Amino acid sequence: MNIGFTLNGQRVQVDAAADDSLYAVLRALNMTSVKCGCETTNCGLCTVHLDGKAVLSCAVPAPRAAGRSVVTLEGLQEEAHALGGCLADEGAEQCGFCAPGLMMNVLALAKENPRATDEEIDAYLAGNLCRCSGYMSQRRAIRRYLDAVAAGMAGEVRT
């Protein structure tokens, strides 16, 4: 079937089977930030924004994207650069494999609730797995980024 949607601000048309996941379609479109680490919706690596909401693309049937807006980390480079600087400053990245999914969730949280408490951050990110950096440094980086967003200074955090 032919599916049309907006990907990172550009209209795309793709041929996909009815049982293809949005993840599979995005990878076929060379969206390399979208990764899959579990195939069971447990790791968060495949997180994208669908009409502004963070979703696990491995759990979204591709036909559900028809007529909608899909944003990957490739489409949020300015925000990703600022958040990435915070993560690097706090030593919150080691291998970086989990970073795109984590960043997509943080960027969605920043739009939804930039004044989130630490408990709200933990709840929002509960589905993001990281096997090498430890969550305390990530939380410090996320807190710093959210504080900058809430203050209207996200572009001014060290990058």
Disulfide bonds with the S-S distance in Angstrom:
none
